[in-house]
């Protein structure tokens, strides 16, 4: 996709009597890498504004210039950790989606818009201390957890980290599966996070529409106790368990009810409690 780079102002035009009129791209960042996982999913990396500070798990508004010349922005969780030099994002491709129909064509060297104002509730500050943390994701809701799983504080704060990811089919689990695998094999990650800390991760992927070793919506598997039996652990308990939830609206609503049923209360930055929720970017 060349549209954005073509819009970069040409500096030598300043010497002309009539400056070339080109819309300046506000808050531009340069794409450094793109990976397509399936025909519905891709991830990409961009340069990080020098001044941008964020907490692992937060999101920012990113996008492109729309046909009308105005920024077309959507909320995207930052999938990279706070210490990374670049920013990573994990996105769905919606063929008739106003943004992702275009965004899916970005290539290294292209520019995107990134508003450097991170916000969000999927942060450690919004939870009370606990022993075990659950990350519940569907689809691209894995993104904030890709950040938090690379964040040293996650391992300092908890003895056990359970990441569940429910997708339609096996290929859609791949981004998360490879990320967790790389954490455990990458020398830099092992040094940063600690090998014994990485052993705290319990990964629980499920599919709903394609055969795989674990089938079914995580919501059902929590309700009937299958998850606890599979992992050989006690059920969720508000004294010890904390949870972060990121998926579709319906998923978030269903999981909230389940967590409340276990006695967990929803927290916020200003009022930390036992669980927090955020809607994954959709469309
Ligand atoms: P299902 O195939 O039964 O709809 P999507 O790709 O549509 O965003 O869905 C991602 C995954 O989330 C799918 O496996 C889907 O299961 C699952 N899912 C969607 N809604 C819910 C929900 N309310 N509770 C649990 N899982 C859900």
py3Dmol code that shows the C-alpha trace and the ligand (Angstrom):
import py3Dmol

protein = """\
ATOM      1  CA  UNK A   1       0.000   0.000   0.000  1.00  0.00           C
ATOM      2  CA  UNK A   2       1.554   3.290  -1.052  1.00  0.00           C
ATOM      3  CA  UNK A   3      -1.125   5.865  -0.283  1.00  0.00           C
ATOM      4  CA  UNK A   4       0.317   6.989   3.046  1.00  0.00           C
ATOM      5  CA  UNK A   5       3.935   7.318   1.925  1.00  0.00           C
ATOM      6  CA  UNK A   6       2.851   9.292  -1.118  1.00  0.00           C
ATOM      7  CA  UNK A   7       1.265  11.772   1.251  1.00  0.00           C
ATOM      8  CA  UNK A   8       4.519  12.457   3.104  1.00  0.00           C
ATOM      9  CA  UNK A   9       5.346  16.144   2.483  1.00  0.00           C
ATOM     10  CA  UNK A  10       8.192  16.654   0.028  1.00  0.00           C
ATOM     11  CA  UNK A  11      10.629  19.071   1.665  1.00  0.00           C
ATOM     12  CA  UNK A  12      12.310  20.388  -1.499  1.00  0.00           C
ATOM     13  CA  UNK A  13       8.901  21.724  -2.549  1.00  0.00           C
ATOM     14  CA  UNK A  14       9.548  24.537  -0.071  1.00  0.00           C
ATOM     15  CA  UNK A  15      11.935  26.149  -2.560  1.00  0.00           C
ATOM     16  CA  UNK A  16       9.173  26.416  -5.179  1.00  0.00           C
ATOM     17  CA  UNK A  17       7.216  29.646  -5.503  1.00  0.00           C
ATOM     18  CA  UNK A  18       3.955  27.763  -4.842  1.00  0.00           C
ATOM     19  CA  UNK A  19       4.450  25.040  -2.248  1.00  0.00           C
ATOM     20  CA  UNK A  20       3.025  21.654  -3.196  1.00  0.00           C
ATOM     21  CA  UNK A  21      -0.132  21.089  -1.160  1.00  0.00           C
ATOM     22  CA  UNK A  22       0.002  17.725   0.495  1.00  0.00           C
ATOM     23  CA  UNK A  23      -1.864  16.762   3.648  1.00  0.00           C
ATOM     24  CA  UNK A  24       0.666  16.195   6.425  1.00  0.00           C
ATOM     25  CA  UNK A  25       0.147  12.880   8.161  1.00  0.00           C
ATOM     26  CA  UNK A  26      -0.417  13.637  11.840  1.00  0.00           C
ATOM     27  CA  UNK A  27       1.352  11.484  14.427  1.00  0.00           C
ATOM     28  CA  UNK A  28       2.941   9.350  11.690  1.00  0.00           C
ATOM     29  CA  UNK A  29       4.828   6.173  12.544  1.00  0.00           C
ATOM     30  CA  UNK A  30       6.596   3.894  10.086  1.00  0.00           C
ATOM     31  CA  UNK A  31       5.694   0.241   9.603  1.00  0.00           C
ATOM     32  CA  UNK A  32       8.737  -1.983  10.246  1.00  0.00           C
ATOM     33  CA  UNK A  33       7.220  -5.438   9.724  1.00  0.00           C
ATOM     34  CA  UNK A  34       3.985  -7.214   8.808  1.00  0.00           C
ATOM     35  CA  UNK A  35       2.993 -10.855   9.251  1.00  0.00           C
ATOM     36  CA  UNK A  36      -0.193 -12.384   7.889  1.00  0.00           C
ATOM     37  CA  UNK A  37      -1.386 -15.289  10.031  1.00  0.00           C
ATOM     38  CA  UNK A  38      -4.614 -16.213   8.239  1.00  0.00           C
ATOM     39  CA  UNK A  39      -6.921 -14.536   5.742  1.00  0.00           C
ATOM     40  CA  UNK A  40      -8.627 -12.935   8.800  1.00  0.00           C
ATOM     41  CA  UNK A  41      -5.632 -12.062  11.005  1.00  0.00           C
ATOM     42  CA  UNK A  42      -2.346 -10.167  10.764  1.00  0.00           C
ATOM     43  CA  UNK A  43       0.170  -8.537  13.068  1.00  0.00           C
ATOM     44  CA  UNK A  44       2.503  -5.629  12.402  1.00  0.00           C
ATOM     45  CA  UNK A  45       5.206  -3.581  14.050  1.00  0.00           C
ATOM     46  CA  UNK A  46       5.761   0.170  13.829  1.00  0.00           C
ATOM     47  CA  UNK A  47       8.301   2.666  15.122  1.00  0.00           C
ATOM     48  CA  UNK A  48       7.627   3.926  18.641  1.00  0.00           C
ATOM     49  CA  UNK A  49       7.335   7.656  19.302  1.00  0.00           C
ATOM     50  CA  UNK A  50      10.261   8.581  21.566  1.00  0.00           C
ATOM     51  CA  UNK A  51       7.975  10.279  24.040  1.00  0.00           C
ATOM     52  CA  UNK A  52       5.424   7.447  24.268  1.00  0.00           C
ATOM     53  CA  UNK A  53       5.287   5.821  27.707  1.00  0.00           C
ATOM     54  CA  UNK A  54       2.622   3.192  28.391  1.00  0.00           C
ATOM     55  CA  UNK A  55       1.809   0.390  30.793  1.00  0.00           C
ATOM     56  CA  UNK A  56       1.792  -3.134  29.339  1.00  0.00           C
ATOM     57  CA  UNK A  57      -1.847  -3.992  28.516  1.00  0.00           C
ATOM     58  CA  UNK A  58      -2.938  -0.498  27.453  1.00  0.00           C
ATOM     59  CA  UNK A  59      -4.319   0.554  24.064  1.00  0.00           C
ATOM     60  CA  UNK A  60      -3.873   3.511  21.714  1.00  0.00           C
ATOM     61  CA  UNK A  61      -5.807   4.894  18.752  1.00  0.00           C
ATOM     62  CA  UNK A  62      -4.226   4.014  15.425  1.00  0.00           C
ATOM     63  CA  UNK A  63      -5.312   4.275  11.803  1.00  0.00           C
ATOM     64  CA  UNK A  64      -4.897   5.798   8.376  1.00  0.00           C
ATOM     65  CA  UNK A  65      -6.076   8.860   6.550  1.00  0.00           C
ATOM     66  CA  UNK A  66      -9.563   8.198   5.199  1.00  0.00           C
ATOM     67  CA  UNK A  67     -10.687   9.043   1.665  1.00  0.00           C
ATOM     68  CA  UNK A  68     -12.019  12.365   2.969  1.00  0.00           C
ATOM     69  CA  UNK A  69      -8.536  13.277   4.248  1.00  0.00           C
ATOM     70  CA  UNK A  70      -9.549  12.858   7.867  1.00  0.00           C
ATOM     71  CA  UNK A  71      -7.897  10.338  10.197  1.00  0.00           C
ATOM     72  CA  UNK A  72      -9.787   7.057  10.450  1.00  0.00           C
ATOM     73  CA  UNK A  73      -8.824   5.691  13.855  1.00  0.00           C
ATOM     74  CA  UNK A  74      -9.670   2.656  15.988  1.00  0.00           C
ATOM     75  CA  UNK A  75      -8.597   1.496  19.434  1.00  0.00           C
ATOM     76  CA  UNK A  76      -5.856  -1.131  19.320  1.00  0.00           C
ATOM     77  CA  UNK A  77      -4.234  -2.847  22.263  1.00  0.00           C
ATOM     78  CA  UNK A  78      -0.467  -2.590  22.152  1.00  0.00           C
ATOM     79  CA  UNK A  79       0.709  -6.199  21.839  1.00  0.00           C
ATOM     80  CA  UNK A  80       4.352  -5.410  22.599  1.00  0.00           C
ATOM     81  CA  UNK A  81       5.589  -4.857  26.142  1.00  0.00           C
ATOM     82  CA  UNK A  82       6.354  -1.437  27.629  1.00  0.00           C
ATOM     83  CA  UNK A  83      10.132  -1.990  27.341  1.00  0.00           C
ATOM     84  CA  UNK A  84      10.162  -2.727  23.588  1.00  0.00           C
ATOM     85  CA  UNK A  85      11.737  -0.198  21.173  1.00  0.00           C
ATOM     86  CA  UNK A  86       8.945  -0.767  18.656  1.00  0.00           C
ATOM     87  CA  UNK A  87       5.178  -1.186  18.949  1.00  0.00           C
ATOM     88  CA  UNK A  88       3.362  -4.337  17.850  1.00  0.00           C
ATOM     89  CA  UNK A  89      -0.323  -4.713  17.007  1.00  0.00           C
ATOM     90  CA  UNK A  90      -2.495  -7.736  16.238  1.00  0.00           C
ATOM     91  CA  UNK A  91      -5.470  -7.113  13.994  1.00  0.00           C
ATOM     92  CA  UNK A  92      -8.434  -8.700  12.353  1.00  0.00           C
ATOM     93  CA  UNK A  93      -9.032  -8.090   8.619  1.00  0.00           C
ATOM     94  CA  UNK A  94     -12.611  -7.159   7.826  1.00  0.00           C
ATOM     95  CA  UNK A  95     -13.021  -7.031   4.051  1.00  0.00           C
ATOM     96  CA  UNK A  96     -15.620  -4.247   4.168  1.00  0.00           C
ATOM     97  CA  UNK A  97     -14.331  -2.693   7.410  1.00  0.00           C
ATOM     98  CA  UNK A  98     -13.618   1.044   6.949  1.00  0.00           C
ATOM     99  CA  UNK A  99     -10.138   0.767   8.480  1.00  0.00           C
ATOM    100  CA  UNK A 100      -8.983  -2.837   8.326  1.00  0.00           C
ATOM    101  CA  UNK A 101      -9.932  -3.277   4.660  1.00  0.00           C
ATOM    102  CA  UNK A 102      -7.098  -0.774   4.007  1.00  0.00           C
ATOM    103  CA  UNK A 103      -4.837  -1.427   6.980  1.00  0.00           C
ATOM    104  CA  UNK A 104      -4.376  -5.067   5.996  1.00  0.00           C
ATOM    105  CA  UNK A 105      -2.388  -3.903   2.935  1.00  0.00           C
ATOM    106  CA  UNK A 106       0.321  -1.977   4.829  1.00  0.00           C
ATOM    107  CA  UNK A 107       3.907  -2.890   4.075  1.00  0.00           C
ATOM    108  CA  UNK A 108       7.236  -2.037   5.716  1.00  0.00           C
ATOM    109  CA  UNK A 109       8.065   1.618   5.001  1.00  0.00           C
ATOM    110  CA  UNK A 110       4.414   2.722   4.921  1.00  0.00           C
ATOM    111  CA  UNK A 111       3.143   5.125   7.521  1.00  0.00           C
ATOM    112  CA  UNK A 112       0.222   4.839   9.915  1.00  0.00           C
ATOM    113  CA  UNK A 113      -1.263   7.332  12.343  1.00  0.00           C
ATOM    114  CA  UNK A 114      -0.684   6.634  16.032  1.00  0.00           C
ATOM    115  CA  UNK A 115      -2.095   8.916  18.705  1.00  0.00           C
ATOM    116  CA  UNK A 116       0.396   8.719  21.576  1.00  0.00           C
ATOM    117  CA  UNK A 117      -2.200   8.666  24.375  1.00  0.00           C
ATOM    118  CA  UNK A 118      -2.262   5.192  25.918  1.00  0.00           C
ATOM    119  CA  UNK A 119      -5.214   4.221  28.139  1.00  0.00           C
ATOM    120  CA  UNK A 120      -6.888   1.062  29.372  1.00  0.00           C
ATOM    121  CA  UNK A 121      -7.953  -1.109  32.271  1.00  0.00           C
ATOM    122  CA  UNK A 122      -6.012  -4.309  31.510  1.00  0.00           C
ATOM    123  CA  UNK A 123      -3.147  -3.159  33.703  1.00  0.00           C
ATOM    124  CA  UNK A 124      -1.667  -4.543  36.875  1.00  0.00           C
ATOM    125  CA  UNK A 125      -2.530  -1.324  38.721  1.00  0.00           C
ATOM    126  CA  UNK A 126      -6.252  -2.144  38.402  1.00  0.00           C
ATOM    127  CA  UNK A 127      -5.950  -5.430  40.306  1.00  0.00           C
ATOM    128  CA  UNK A 128      -5.405  -6.163  43.984  1.00  0.00           C
ATOM    129  CA  UNK A 129      -2.459  -8.448  44.825  1.00  0.00           C
ATOM    130  CA  UNK A 130      -3.142 -12.160  44.256  1.00  0.00           C
ATOM    131  CA  UNK A 131      -1.412 -15.500  43.655  1.00  0.00           C
ATOM    132  CA  UNK A 132      -2.823 -16.588  40.312  1.00  0.00           C
ATOM    133  CA  UNK A 133      -3.782 -14.505  37.296  1.00  0.00           C
ATOM    134  CA  UNK A 134      -6.063 -15.572  34.469  1.00  0.00           C
ATOM    135  CA  UNK A 135      -5.844 -13.981  31.028  1.00  0.00           C
ATOM    136  CA  UNK A 136      -9.056 -14.802  29.101  1.00  0.00           C
ATOM    137  CA  UNK A 137      -8.975 -13.990  25.370  1.00  0.00           C
ATOM    138  CA  UNK A 138     -10.919 -14.691  22.211  1.00  0.00           C
ATOM    139  CA  UNK A 139      -9.582 -13.907  18.728  1.00  0.00           C
ATOM    140  CA  UNK A 140      -7.525 -10.682  18.611  1.00  0.00           C
ATOM    141  CA  UNK A 141      -8.277 -10.207  22.300  1.00  0.00           C
ATOM    142  CA  UNK A 142      -4.973 -11.995  22.784  1.00  0.00           C
ATOM    143  CA  UNK A 143      -3.111  -8.730  21.979  1.00  0.00           C
ATOM    144  CA  UNK A 144      -2.929  -7.107  25.437  1.00  0.00           C
ATOM    145  CA  UNK A 145      -1.817 -10.435  26.876  1.00  0.00           C
ATOM    146  CA  UNK A 146       0.973 -10.653  24.291  1.00  0.00           C
ATOM    147  CA  UNK A 147       2.183  -7.465  25.972  1.00  0.00           C
ATOM    148  CA  UNK A 148       1.583  -8.606  29.559  1.00  0.00           C
ATOM    149  CA  UNK A 149       3.207 -12.016  28.999  1.00  0.00           C
ATOM    150  CA  UNK A 150       6.411 -10.163  28.041  1.00  0.00           C
ATOM    151  CA  UNK A 151       6.167  -7.830  31.049  1.00  0.00           C
ATOM    152  CA  UNK A 152       8.449  -8.717  33.999  1.00  0.00           C
ATOM    153  CA  UNK A 153       5.907  -7.382  36.527  1.00  0.00           C
ATOM    154  CA  UNK A 154       3.457 -10.140  35.572  1.00  0.00           C
ATOM    155  CA  UNK A 155       5.929 -12.697  36.908  1.00  0.00           C
ATOM    156  CA  UNK A 156       6.851 -10.634  39.953  1.00  0.00           C
ATOM    157  CA  UNK A 157       3.199 -10.260  40.965  1.00  0.00           C
ATOM    158  CA  UNK A 158       1.953 -13.834  40.440  1.00  0.00           C
ATOM    159  CA  UNK A 159       2.966 -17.440  41.123  1.00  0.00           C
ATOM    160  CA  UNK A 160       0.818 -18.832  38.328  1.00  0.00           C
ATOM    161  CA  UNK A 161      -0.292 -17.309  35.008  1.00  0.00           C
ATOM    162  CA  UNK A 162      -3.079 -19.029  33.084  1.00  0.00           C
ATOM    163  CA  UNK A 163      -3.719 -17.808  29.554  1.00  0.00           C
ATOM    164  CA  UNK A 164      -6.820 -19.117  27.795  1.00  0.00           C
ATOM    165  CA  UNK A 165      -7.441 -18.355  24.136  1.00  0.00           C
ATOM    166  CA  UNK A 166     -10.602 -19.396  22.307  1.00  0.00           C
ATOM    167  CA  UNK A 167     -10.676 -19.151  18.504  1.00  0.00           C
ATOM    168  CA  UNK A 168     -12.769 -20.586  15.727  1.00  0.00           C
ATOM    169  CA  UNK A 169      -9.974 -22.711  14.280  1.00  0.00           C
ATOM    170  CA  UNK A 170      -6.437 -23.884  14.932  1.00  0.00           C
ATOM    171  CA  UNK A 171      -4.748 -21.411  12.550  1.00  0.00           C
ATOM    172  CA  UNK A 172      -6.220 -18.518  14.545  1.00  0.00           C
ATOM    173  CA  UNK A 173      -4.407 -19.710  17.676  1.00  0.00           C
ATOM    174  CA  UNK A 174      -1.022 -19.538  15.960  1.00  0.00           C
ATOM    175  CA  UNK A 175      -0.008 -15.967  16.862  1.00  0.00           C
ATOM    176  CA  UNK A 176      -0.511 -16.702  20.559  1.00  0.00           C
ATOM    177  CA  UNK A 177       0.968 -20.189  20.416  1.00  0.00           C
ATOM    178  CA  UNK A 178       4.148 -18.985  18.713  1.00  0.00           C
ATOM    179  CA  UNK A 179       4.487 -16.058  21.090  1.00  0.00           C
ATOM    180  CA  UNK A 180       4.342 -18.307  24.154  1.00  0.00           C
ATOM    181  CA  UNK A 181       6.698 -20.815  22.550  1.00  0.00           C
ATOM    182  CA  UNK A 182       9.190 -18.062  21.709  1.00  0.00           C
ATOM    183  CA  UNK A 183       9.083 -16.737  25.288  1.00  0.00           C
ATOM    184  CA  UNK A 184      10.272 -20.101  26.501  1.00  0.00           C
ATOM    185  CA  UNK A 185      12.993 -20.576  23.866  1.00  0.00           C
ATOM    186  CA  UNK A 186      14.305 -17.056  23.190  1.00  0.00           C
ATOM    187  CA  UNK A 187      17.528 -16.411  25.146  1.00  0.00           C
ATOM    188  CA  UNK A 188      16.766 -12.705  25.543  1.00  0.00           C
ATOM    189  CA  UNK A 189      13.304 -13.443  26.962  1.00  0.00           C
ATOM    190  CA  UNK A 190      14.641 -16.133  29.300  1.00  0.00           C
ATOM    191  CA  UNK A 191      17.255 -13.709  30.603  1.00  0.00           C
ATOM    192  CA  UNK A 192      14.764 -10.869  31.015  1.00  0.00           C
ATOM    193  CA  UNK A 193      11.879 -12.820  32.539  1.00  0.00           C
ATOM    194  CA  UNK A 194      13.692 -15.749  34.170  1.00  0.00           C
ATOM    195  CA  UNK A 195      13.353 -19.404  33.193  1.00  0.00           C
ATOM    196  CA  UNK A 196      11.608 -20.370  36.429  1.00  0.00           C
ATOM    197  CA  UNK A 197       9.174 -17.492  35.921  1.00  0.00           C
ATOM    198  CA  UNK A 198       8.308 -18.673  32.425  1.00  0.00           C
ATOM    199  CA  UNK A 199       7.401 -22.046  33.940  1.00  0.00           C
ATOM    200  CA  UNK A 200       4.534 -20.217  35.686  1.00  0.00           C
ATOM    201  CA  UNK A 201       2.678 -19.954  32.355  1.00  0.00           C
ATOM    202  CA  UNK A 202      -0.176 -22.422  31.761  1.00  0.00           C
ATOM    203  CA  UNK A 203      -1.465 -22.096  28.198  1.00  0.00           C
ATOM    204  CA  UNK A 204      -5.029 -23.298  27.539  1.00  0.00           C
ATOM    205  CA  UNK A 205      -6.074 -22.869  23.887  1.00  0.00           C
ATOM    206  CA  UNK A 206      -9.489 -24.010  22.655  1.00  0.00           C
ATOM    207  CA  UNK A 207     -11.219 -24.051  19.277  1.00  0.00           C
ATOM    208  CA  UNK A 208     -14.935 -23.935  18.594  1.00  0.00           C
ATOM    209  CA  UNK A 209     -15.282 -24.722  14.891  1.00  0.00           C
ATOM    210  CA  UNK A 210     -12.348 -26.963  14.041  1.00  0.00           C
ATOM    211  CA  UNK A 211     -11.222 -30.185  15.654  1.00  0.00           C
ATOM    212  CA  UNK A 212      -8.310 -29.681  18.078  1.00  0.00           C
ATOM    213  CA  UNK A 213      -7.072 -31.273  21.322  1.00  0.00           C
ATOM    214  CA  UNK A 214      -9.329 -28.885  23.343  1.00  0.00           C
ATOM    215  CA  UNK A 215     -12.708 -27.962  21.981  1.00  0.00           C
ATOM    216  CA  UNK A 216     -15.353 -25.532  23.177  1.00  0.00           C
ATOM    217  CA  UNK A 217     -15.957 -22.015  24.396  1.00  0.00           C
ATOM    218  CA  UNK A 218     -13.923 -21.252  27.515  1.00  0.00           C
ATOM    219  CA  UNK A 219     -17.106 -19.931  29.129  1.00  0.00           C
ATOM    220  CA  UNK A 220     -18.694 -23.402  28.991  1.00  0.00           C
ATOM    221  CA  UNK A 221     -15.479 -25.076  30.107  1.00  0.00           C
ATOM    222  CA  UNK A 222     -15.367 -22.810  33.164  1.00  0.00           C
ATOM    223  CA  UNK A 223     -19.021 -23.397  33.991  1.00  0.00           C
ATOM    224  CA  UNK A 224     -18.772 -27.180  33.891  1.00  0.00           C
ATOM    225  CA  UNK A 225     -15.390 -27.250  35.654  1.00  0.00           C
ATOM    226  CA  UNK A 226     -13.484 -28.820  32.736  1.00  0.00           C
ATOM    227  CA  UNK A 227     -10.730 -26.168  32.846  1.00  0.00           C
ATOM    228  CA  UNK A 228      -9.974 -26.773  36.509  1.00  0.00           C
ATOM    229  CA  UNK A 229      -9.960 -30.548  36.026  1.00  0.00           C
ATOM    230  CA  UNK A 230      -7.723 -30.283  32.939  1.00  0.00           C
ATOM    231  CA  UNK A 231      -5.215 -28.051  34.729  1.00  0.00           C
ATOM    232  CA  UNK A 232      -5.477 -29.959  38.009  1.00  0.00           C
ATOM    233  CA  UNK A 233      -6.238 -26.811  40.005  1.00  0.00           C
ATOM    234  CA  UNK A 234      -8.849 -25.507  42.443  1.00  0.00           C
ATOM    235  CA  UNK A 235     -11.718 -23.434  41.043  1.00  0.00           C
ATOM    236  CA  UNK A 236     -11.437 -19.650  40.869  1.00  0.00           C
ATOM    237  CA  UNK A 237     -11.387 -18.096  44.330  1.00  0.00           C
ATOM    238  CA  UNK A 238     -11.533 -14.343  45.066  1.00  0.00           C
ATOM    239  CA  UNK A 239      -8.914 -14.698  47.808  1.00  0.00           C
ATOM    240  CA  UNK A 240      -6.239 -15.905  45.380  1.00  0.00           C
ATOM    241  CA  UNK A 241      -7.353 -15.392  41.762  1.00  0.00           C
ATOM    242  CA  UNK A 242      -7.236 -12.313  39.570  1.00  0.00           C
ATOM    243  CA  UNK A 243      -8.464 -12.100  35.980  1.00  0.00           C
ATOM    244  CA  UNK A 244      -8.196  -9.957  32.869  1.00  0.00           C
ATOM    245  CA  UNK A 245     -10.703 -10.417  30.054  1.00  0.00           C
ATOM    246  CA  UNK A 246     -10.417  -9.294  26.426  1.00  0.00           C
ATOM    247  CA  UNK A 247     -12.718 -10.447  23.664  1.00  0.00           C
ATOM    248  CA  UNK A 248     -15.937  -9.680  21.836  1.00  0.00           C
ATOM    249  CA  UNK A 249     -18.744  -7.861  23.623  1.00  0.00           C
ATOM    250  CA  UNK A 250     -20.761 -11.057  24.124  1.00  0.00           C
ATOM    251  CA  UNK A 251     -17.733 -12.895  25.446  1.00  0.00           C
ATOM    252  CA  UNK A 252     -16.928 -10.129  27.915  1.00  0.00           C
ATOM    253  CA  UNK A 253     -20.507 -10.037  29.212  1.00  0.00           C
ATOM    254  CA  UNK A 254     -20.644 -13.820  29.648  1.00  0.00           C
ATOM    255  CA  UNK A 255     -17.274 -13.997  31.350  1.00  0.00           C
ATOM    256  CA  UNK A 256     -18.066 -11.129  33.707  1.00  0.00           C
ATOM    257  CA  UNK A 257     -21.083 -13.058  34.917  1.00  0.00           C
ATOM    258  CA  UNK A 258     -19.013 -16.196  35.438  1.00  0.00           C
ATOM    259  CA  UNK A 259     -16.276 -14.328  37.334  1.00  0.00           C
ATOM    260  CA  UNK A 260     -18.826 -12.510  39.481  1.00  0.00           C
ATOM    261  CA  UNK A 261     -20.336 -15.947  40.174  1.00  0.00           C
ATOM    262  CA  UNK A 262     -16.966 -16.995  41.600  1.00  0.00           C
ATOM    263  CA  UNK A 263     -17.054 -13.883  43.812  1.00  0.00           C
ATOM    264  CA  UNK A 264     -14.649 -11.651  41.863  1.00  0.00           C
ATOM    265  CA  UNK A 265     -15.428  -7.929  41.571  1.00  0.00           C
ATOM    266  CA  UNK A 266     -14.614  -5.648  38.659  1.00  0.00           C
ATOM    267  CA  UNK A 267     -11.711  -3.253  39.258  1.00  0.00           C
ATOM    268  CA  UNK A 268     -10.490  -0.048  37.657  1.00  0.00           C
ATOM    269  CA  UNK A 269      -7.316   2.014  37.681  1.00  0.00           C
ATOM    270  CA  UNK A 270      -8.662   4.170  40.502  1.00  0.00           C
ATOM    271  CA  UNK A 271     -10.309   1.261  42.331  1.00  0.00           C
ATOM    272  CA  UNK A 272      -8.352  -2.010  42.028  1.00  0.00           C
ATOM    273  CA  UNK A 273     -10.308  -5.232  42.633  1.00  0.00           C
ATOM    274  CA  UNK A 274     -10.195  -8.831  41.398  1.00  0.00           C
ATOM    275  CA  UNK A 275     -10.862  -8.653  37.648  1.00  0.00           C
ATOM    276  CA  UNK A 276     -10.843  -6.218  34.723  1.00  0.00           C
ATOM    277  CA  UNK A 277     -12.372  -6.304  31.237  1.00  0.00           C
ATOM    278  CA  UNK A 278     -11.718  -4.641  27.898  1.00  0.00           C
ATOM    279  CA  UNK A 279     -13.366  -5.059  24.513  1.00  0.00           C
ATOM    280  CA  UNK A 280     -11.097  -6.350  21.750  1.00  0.00           C
ATOM    281  CA  UNK A 281     -10.936  -4.306  18.581  1.00  0.00           C
ATOM    282  CA  UNK A 282     -13.491  -5.661  16.103  1.00  0.00           C
ATOM    283  CA  UNK A 283     -13.788  -4.357  12.556  1.00  0.00           C
TER     284      UNK A 283
END
"""
ligand_1 = """\
27
LIG
P -18.070 -19.654 18.389
O -17.349 -20.253 17.213
O -18.854 -20.663 19.168
O -18.860 -18.431 18.048
P -14.985 -14.496 16.547
O -13.970 -15.007 15.570
O -16.392 -14.524 16.057
O -14.601 -13.183 17.170
O -14.969 -15.524 17.761
C -13.751 -15.893 18.383
C -14.022 -17.037 19.304
O -14.779 -16.564 20.426
C -14.823 -18.149 18.665
O -14.230 -19.373 19.003
C -16.194 -17.986 19.280
O -16.909 -19.197 19.433
C -15.858 -17.457 20.650
N -16.963 -16.718 21.251
C -17.755 -15.798 20.670
N -18.676 -15.324 21.535
C -18.453 -15.958 22.693
C -19.078 -15.919 23.977
N -20.117 -15.124 24.225
N -18.554 -16.721 24.943
C -17.529 -17.534 24.699
N -16.902 -17.619 23.522
C -17.360 -16.853 22.527
"""
view = py3Dmol.view(width=600, height=400)
view.addModel(protein, "pdb")
view.setStyle({"model": 0}, {"cartoon": {"style": "trace"}})
view.addModel(ligand_1, "xyz")
view.setStyle({"model": 1}, {"stick": {}})
view.zoomTo()
view.show()
